[in-house]
Amino acid sequence: MNQRNTRAVNPNARRKMLRNWLILIGIIALAVLGYLMIIGARAPKGPKETRLACYASQDVKPFGEYVVFYDGVSIHCLSSTGTVRWSLAIGEGAKFAVGERTMVVWLNTQMKILDYEGRETYSDTLGDTVQFARIGKKYAAAVIGPDTNPTLVVRDLQGTQVDQETDAFATQMVLDVGFYGDQGQYMWTTLVDVFGTAPNMTLKTFEVGKKNTGESMLGESVPCRVLYENNRLRVITTRQMRAYNYQGIESATDAMLVYGWNLLGADVPQKGDAMMLFAPTGQAGSQFNISELRLLSGSRDRRFTLPSACVGAVVTEKGVYAFSSQYIYYTAPNGQRFDPFELRLGKQITRVIGVLEGGKALLACGDDVYVVTLPNG
């Protein structure tokens, strides 16, 4: 009978072969994992939503990377995740305005200045009813007294009075006030002459605590926004965007026509040109009706058509974001098309409140308020 020769398998060789296979599988798994991590890092980040414990009717504002709101009695500061950072009781009927890291609160004749942590650096009465107040890097300004012939009081952030204008607005109503310059050492005011035969708008500029630096007639065009960018004071009216130097002298060559367009927002860098985002005036005032956008930056003038009608849009250093009922549409600053990112709020966005530092948008869905992380933000 034939006998088949067999060779026993060496146990050491089998273990070595198994070990080699396991090493090979491990290397392949690590390579696949690394590839997926690289792709994930390069892929656009989708939106993440957080509902805040406040209501859109409660005067909600971005405050740096945080959110502040007034509930009718107290001012509260929330993180973007909804945590209460601080609260301060003010009383009924108060109003407030925010700066980069400080805010000013007023009620009747009283004004308070708060720092980023909610601490009062100044609190006192100003001797007359405060119409409104604004705050900059170094100073806070309050317009007090009657609508016409008011007084403008300027204090530093600790409350020391540094300037007061009592005769500069004898026949005028102050529309708005702001600070500009590298350290916020200059101040602008927009005014309307209420005793003229026709509305006449004026821009006045001051060096705080020193002198008036300039005055420019704006005509009947209503000033909507004033920005300081790239060493220019940009005054955006219902007709033109006009440019002035720090002395209030106009540069006619930098003027641009914006008639028929409404400013939605701007991103102003420390250096270089700002990006200013506009929508058609007839579309900006209607819910889910914005279909076009215009982006101005320096001498560049770009137009966009949105993939679908949107309720609002914002611009940051990362690009332009438009908000529809279900999507965030994003394009880079030099992009040619919008990429859609689906929102899962379960509710329709009704208003874009603003932008927080760190690439987050503050949105209203009816009376509910959400913080949404922006794609690629």
C-alpha positions as CSV (number, residue, x, y, z in Angstrom):
1,M,0.0,0.0,0.0
2,N,1.3,3.4,-1.0
3,Q,2.2,5.6,1.9
4,R,1.8,9.5,1.5
5,N,4.7,11.5,2.8
6,T,3.6,14.4,5.0
7,R,5.6,17.2,6.6
8,A,4.6,18.6,9.9
9,V,4.2,22.4,9.8
10,N,6.7,24.2,12.0
11,P,4.8,25.9,14.8
12,N,7.4,28.8,14.8
13,A,7.0,29.4,11.1
14,R,3.2,29.5,11.5
15,R,3.4,32.0,14.3
16,K,5.8,34.1,12.3
17,M,3.5,34.1,9.3
18,L,0.5,35.1,11.5
19,R,2.6,37.9,13.0
20,N,3.5,39.2,9.6
21,W,-0.1,39.1,8.5
22,L,-1.2,41.0,11.6
23,I,1.5,43.6,11.1
24,L,0.5,44.1,7.4
25,I,-3.2,44.4,8.4
26,G,-2.2,47.0,11.1
27,I,-0.2,49.0,8.6
28,I,-3.1,49.0,6.2
29,A,-5.6,50.1,8.9
30,L,-3.3,52.9,10.0
31,A,-2.9,54.1,6.4
32,V,-6.7,54.1,5.9
33,L,-7.3,55.9,9.2
34,G,-4.6,58.5,8.4
35,Y,-6.2,59.1,5.0
36,L,-9.6,59.5,6.5
37,M,-8.3,61.9,9.1
38,I,-6.6,64.0,6.3
39,I,-9.8,64.0,4.3
40,G,-11.8,64.9,7.4
41,A,-9.5,67.8,8.2
42,R,-9.7,69.1,4.7
43,A,-13.5,68.7,4.4
44,P,-15.6,71.7,5.2
45,K,-17.0,71.8,8.7
46,G,-20.8,71.6,8.8
47,P,-22.9,73.8,11.1
48,K,-23.4,73.0,14.8
49,E,-26.4,74.6,16.5
50,T,-27.0,75.6,20.1
51,R,-30.2,77.1,21.4
52,L,-29.7,79.9,24.0
53,A,-31.9,80.7,27.0
54,C,-33.0,84.1,25.7
55,Y,-35.5,85.4,23.2
56,A,-35.0,87.4,20.1
57,S,-37.4,90.1,21.5
58,Q,-35.0,90.7,24.4
59,D,-32.5,93.0,22.6
60,V,-29.9,90.3,21.9
61,K,-26.4,91.4,20.7
62,P,-23.1,89.7,19.9
63,F,-20.3,90.7,22.4
64,G,-17.0,89.5,21.1
65,E,-17.2,85.7,21.4
66,Y,-20.2,85.9,23.7
67,V,-23.8,87.0,23.6
68,V,-25.5,89.7,25.8
69,F,-29.2,90.4,26.2
70,Y,-31.5,92.5,28.4
71,D,-34.5,90.8,29.9
72,G,-36.2,94.0,31.1
73,V,-34.6,94.0,34.5
74,S,-31.0,92.6,34.1
75,I,-28.3,92.2,31.5
76,H,-27.0,88.7,31.0
77,C,-23.9,87.5,29.2
78,L,-23.9,84.0,27.8
79,S,-21.2,81.8,26.2
80,S,-21.8,80.4,22.7
81,T,-22.7,77.1,24.4
82,G,-25.4,78.8,26.5
83,T,-23.6,79.0,29.8
84,V,-24.3,82.1,31.9
85,R,-21.1,84.0,32.4
86,W,-22.4,87.0,34.4
87,S,-25.6,88.9,35.1
88,L,-26.1,92.5,36.3
89,A,-29.4,94.0,37.6
90,I,-30.1,97.3,35.9
91,G,-33.8,98.1,36.3
92,E,-36.7,98.5,33.9
93,G,-36.3,100.6,30.7
94,A,-32.5,100.3,30.3
95,K,-30.7,100.3,27.0
96,F,-27.1,99.3,26.1
97,A,-24.5,99.4,23.3
98,V,-21.5,97.1,22.9
99,G,-17.9,97.6,21.8
100,E,-15.2,95.1,21.3
101,R,-14.5,94.3,24.9
102,T,-16.6,96.9,26.8
103,M,-20.3,98.0,26.9
104,V,-22.2,101.0,28.0
105,V,-25.6,100.9,29.7
106,W,-28.0,103.9,30.2
107,L,-31.2,104.4,32.1
108,N,-32.8,107.9,32.5
109,T,-29.9,110.1,33.6
110,Q,-27.6,107.2,34.7
111,M,-24.8,105.7,32.6
112,K,-22.7,102.6,33.4
113,I,-19.6,101.2,31.7
114,L,-19.0,97.5,32.0
115,D,-15.9,95.5,31.1
116,Y,-15.8,92.1,29.4
117,E,-16.4,90.3,32.7
118,G,-19.4,92.4,33.6
119,R,-17.6,94.5,36.2
120,E,-18.6,98.2,36.5
121,T,-15.7,100.5,35.7
122,Y,-18.0,103.5,36.0
123,S,-21.5,104.3,37.2
124,D,-23.0,107.8,37.8
125,T,-25.6,110.2,36.7
126,L,-25.0,112.7,33.9
127,G,-27.3,115.5,35.0
128,D,-29.8,115.1,32.1
129,T,-31.7,112.3,30.4
130,V,-29.5,110.1,28.2
131,Q,-30.8,109.9,24.6
132,F,-28.2,107.2,23.7
133,A,-24.6,106.2,24.3
134,R,-21.7,104.6,22.3
135,I,-18.4,103.1,23.4
136,G,-15.0,102.7,21.8
137,K,-11.5,101.4,22.7
138,K,-10.8,104.3,25.1
139,Y,-13.9,106.4,25.5
140,A,-17.7,106.3,25.9
141,A,-19.9,109.1,24.5
142,A,-23.4,110.0,25.7
143,V,-25.9,112.4,24.0
144,I,-27.9,114.0,26.7
145,G,-30.7,116.5,26.9
146,P,-33.4,117.5,24.4
147,D,-33.5,116.2,20.8
148,T,-32.4,119.5,19.4
149,N,-29.5,121.4,20.9
150,P,-28.3,118.4,22.9
151,T,-25.0,118.0,24.8
152,L,-22.4,115.4,24.0
153,V,-20.4,114.1,27.0
154,V,-17.3,112.0,26.5
155,R,-15.7,110.0,29.4
156,D,-12.8,107.5,29.5
157,L,-13.6,103.9,30.5
158,Q,-13.1,104.8,34.2
159,G,-15.6,107.7,34.0
160,T,-13.2,110.6,33.9
161,Q,-14.7,113.4,31.7
162,V,-12.4,114.2,28.8
163,D,-14.7,116.2,26.5
164,Q,-18.0,118.0,26.4
165,E,-19.7,119.6,23.4
166,T,-22.5,122.0,24.4
167,D,-22.7,124.5,21.5
168,A,-21.8,122.3,18.5
169,F,-25.3,121.1,17.8
170,A,-27.4,124.2,18.4
171,T,-30.0,123.6,15.6
172,Q,-29.3,119.9,15.0
173,M,-30.3,116.5,16.1
174,V,-27.5,114.0,16.7
175,L,-28.3,110.8,14.8
176,D,-25.3,108.7,15.8
177,V,-21.8,108.9,17.3
178,G,-18.7,106.7,17.0
179,F,-15.0,106.5,17.6
180,Y,-12.2,105.9,15.1
181,G,-8.4,105.9,14.8
182,D,-5.9,103.3,15.9
183,Q,-6.7,103.9,19.6
184,G,-10.2,105.3,19.1
185,Q,-8.9,108.8,19.8
186,Y,-11.1,110.5,17.2
187,M,-14.9,110.8,17.2
188,W,-17.5,111.2,14.4
189,T,-21.0,112.4,14.7
190,T,-23.9,112.4,12.1
191,L,-26.5,115.1,12.4
192,V,-29.6,116.5,10.8
193,D,-30.7,120.1,10.8
194,V,-34.3,120.0,11.9
195,F,-35.0,123.7,11.2
196,G,-34.0,123.8,7.5
197,T,-36.5,123.9,4.6
198,A,-35.3,120.4,3.7
199,P,-33.5,117.7,5.6
200,N,-29.8,118.4,5.6
201,M,-27.4,115.8,7.0
202,T,-23.9,116.6,8.3
203,L,-20.8,114.7,9.3
204,K,-18.7,116.3,12.1
205,T,-15.4,114.9,13.3
206,F,-13.5,115.7,16.5
207,E,-10.2,114.8,18.1
208,V,-11.3,113.8,21.6
209,G,-10.4,116.4,24.2
210,K,-8.7,118.7,21.7
211,K,-10.6,120.2,18.8
212,N,-13.0,119.8,15.9
213,T,-11.2,118.3,12.9
214,G,-13.8,118.6,10.1
215,E,-17.3,119.1,8.9
216,S,-18.9,117.8,5.7
217,M,-22.4,118.3,4.3
218,L,-24.1,115.0,3.2
219,G,-27.2,116.6,1.7
220,E,-30.5,114.8,1.9
221,S,-28.9,111.3,1.8
222,V,-29.5,109.6,5.2
223,P,-26.3,108.2,6.8
224,C,-26.9,104.5,7.5
225,R,-23.5,103.4,8.8
226,V,-20.0,104.8,9.5
227,L,-16.9,102.5,9.3
228,Y,-13.2,103.1,9.9
229,E,-11.1,101.0,7.6
230,N,-7.6,101.3,6.1
231,N,-7.1,104.8,7.5
232,R,-10.4,106.0,5.9
233,L,-13.7,106.9,7.5
234,R,-16.4,105.3,5.3
235,V,-19.8,107.0,5.5
236,I,-22.5,104.9,3.9
237,T,-25.6,106.8,3.0
238,T,-28.8,105.8,1.1
239,R,-27.1,107.1,-2.1
240,Q,-23.3,106.9,-1.8
241,M,-20.4,105.5,0.1
242,R,-18.1,108.4,0.8
243,A,-14.5,108.4,2.2
244,Y,-12.8,110.8,4.5
245,N,-9.4,111.0,6.2
246,Y,-9.0,111.4,9.9
247,Q,-9.4,115.2,9.6
248,G,-12.8,114.8,8.0
249,I,-11.5,115.8,4.5
250,E,-13.4,114.0,1.8
251,S,-11.6,111.9,-0.9
252,A,-13.9,112.3,-3.9
253,T,-12.0,109.6,-5.9
254,D,-12.9,107.0,-3.3
255,A,-16.7,107.6,-3.5
256,M,-18.9,104.8,-4.7
257,L,-22.6,104.7,-5.7
258,V,-24.6,102.4,-3.5
259,Y,-28.1,103.7,-4.3
260,G,-30.6,100.8,-4.3
261,W,-28.4,98.7,-2.0
262,N,-28.7,98.2,1.8
263,L,-25.7,97.3,3.9
264,L,-26.1,94.0,5.7
265,G,-22.7,93.9,7.5
266,A,-19.0,94.4,7.2
267,D,-15.7,92.6,8.2
268,V,-13.1,95.2,9.2
269,P,-9.6,93.9,9.6
270,Q,-6.8,95.6,11.7
271,K,-5.0,96.4,8.4
272,G,-6.2,96.5,4.8
273,D,-9.6,97.0,3.2
274,A,-12.9,96.0,4.8
275,M,-15.3,93.7,3.1
276,M,-18.8,95.3,3.0
277,L,-21.8,93.2,2.1
278,F,-25.0,94.7,0.5
279,A,-28.3,93.4,-0.6
280,P,-30.9,95.1,-2.9
281,T,-32.9,97.6,-0.8
282,G,-36.2,96.1,-1.9
283,Q,-35.1,92.6,-0.9
284,A,-33.3,93.3,2.4
285,G,-36.5,94.3,4.2
286,S,-38.5,91.2,3.3
287,Q,-38.2,87.8,4.8
288,F,-36.7,85.1,2.5
289,N,-36.5,87.5,-0.4
290,I,-32.7,88.1,-0.8
291,S,-31.5,86.6,-4.1
292,E,-28.6,88.9,-4.8
293,L,-25.6,90.1,-2.9
294,R,-22.9,92.8,-3.6
295,L,-19.5,92.7,-1.9
296,L,-17.3,95.9,-1.9
297,S,-13.7,95.8,-0.8
298,G,-11.3,98.6,-1.8
299,S,-11.8,99.1,-5.5
300,R,-13.4,95.7,-6.0
301,D,-17.1,95.4,-6.6
302,R,-18.5,91.9,-6.9
303,R,-22.0,90.6,-7.4
304,F,-23.4,87.2,-6.4
305,T,-26.6,85.4,-7.3
306,L,-27.8,83.1,-4.4
307,P,-28.9,79.5,-5.0
308,S,-32.3,80.2,-3.4
309,A,-34.0,83.1,-1.6
310,C,-32.4,83.9,1.8
311,V,-33.5,85.8,4.9
312,G,-30.1,87.4,5.5
313,A,-26.3,87.2,5.0
314,V,-23.1,88.0,6.8
315,V,-19.4,88.5,5.8
316,T,-16.4,87.4,7.9
317,E,-12.7,87.1,7.0
318,K,-13.5,83.6,5.9
319,G,-16.1,84.6,3.3
320,V,-19.8,85.3,2.7
321,Y,-22.6,83.3,4.4
322,A,-26.2,83.5,3.3
323,F,-29.1,81.9,5.3
324,S,-32.1,80.3,3.7
325,S,-34.9,78.3,5.6
326,Q,-32.9,75.1,5.4
327,Y,-29.3,75.9,4.3
328,I,-26.3,78.0,4.9
329,Y,-24.7,79.0,1.6
330,Y,-21.0,79.7,1.8
331,T,-18.4,81.1,-0.6
332,A,-14.8,82.1,0.1
333,P,-13.7,85.8,-0.3
334,N,-12.6,85.1,-3.8
335,G,-15.0,82.2,-4.5
336,Q,-17.1,81.9,-7.6
337,R,-20.0,79.7,-6.3
338,F,-21.9,79.0,-3.1
339,D,-21.6,75.6,-1.3
340,P,-24.8,74.5,0.6
341,F,-24.7,73.2,4.2
342,E,-27.9,71.8,5.6
343,L,-29.3,73.1,8.9
344,R,-31.1,70.9,11.3
345,L,-32.7,73.4,13.6
346,G,-36.2,72.1,12.9
347,K,-37.3,75.7,12.7
348,Q,-37.2,78.4,10.0
349,I,-34.7,81.2,10.4
350,T,-36.4,84.5,10.5
351,R,-33.6,86.9,11.2
352,V,-29.8,87.1,11.2
353,I,-28.8,88.9,14.4
354,G,-25.1,89.0,13.9
355,V,-21.7,87.3,14.1
356,L,-19.6,86.2,17.1
357,E,-15.9,85.9,17.2
358,G,-14.7,82.4,16.4
359,G,-16.8,81.8,13.4
360,K,-20.3,81.6,14.8
361,A,-23.6,83.3,13.7
362,L,-26.4,84.5,16.0
363,L,-29.8,83.6,14.5
364,A,-33.4,84.1,15.4
365,C,-36.1,81.5,14.6
366,G,-39.2,83.3,15.6
367,D,-38.5,84.3,19.2
368,D,-35.9,81.5,19.7
369,V,-32.2,82.3,19.5
370,Y,-29.5,80.0,18.2
371,V,-25.8,80.1,17.9
372,V,-24.7,78.3,14.7
373,T,-21.1,77.3,13.9
374,L,-20.3,78.6,10.4
375,P,-18.9,76.1,7.9
376,N,-15.1,76.8,7.4
377,G,-15.5,79.4,10.1
